[in-house]
């Protein structure tokens, strides 16, 4: 909603590339105002505790992410494929460029 307010455009018409470019600038309105104490492992541990009862996959790298109309499909390095209409995928920023995105990111 913040981004739509700033650009005055439908979110479906804004490219992911323009959002990532904007986030990389120090003056971006969307830059995070907080950091996770303890780093990424703290985020993973917190999510794991709060999402008990859900399927959690750790240490299996995503190699392809495909967004369909009603679901997201993630192909993992082990050959496993995960499908869902709600999916949380956490990865380091450098890994964004190593994943094949469909549609293109």
Secondary structure, DSSP 4 states (H G I P E B T S, - for coil): -HHHHHHTS-GGGS-HHHHHHHHTSTT-TTS-S---TTHHHHHHHHHHHHTTTS----S--EEEEEE-SS-EEEEETTS-EEEESS------GGGGGGSEEES--
